[in-house]
Amino acid sequence: MTTNAQRRPRQTDTSYLDRPDDAAARLLLTVEQAAGRLNVGRSTAYGLVQSGQLESVTVGRLRRIPADAIAGFVDSLRRARA
């Protein structure tokens, strides 16, 4: 039997998910990964998804952001500014 002291702490750092070799091949990103690419916080990214400004899809019970949706979002920001 393991005790709480013997268990490993839960890892919350997801920076290992955005390795350069893997990042270009990903079609779907987590909301946290999309937030990292946009340089915004997690809550802001979820707000963009909830408002419909940032496209998302569900895969089973998971919420994912298509990689090309990030470029589309940035393009829409540029068009709105012009």
Summary of the structure (lengths in Angstrom):
residues: 82
radius of gyration: 16.0
end to end distance: 63.2
largest distance: 63.2
contacts: 173
relative contact order: 0.14
helix: 50%
strand: 12%
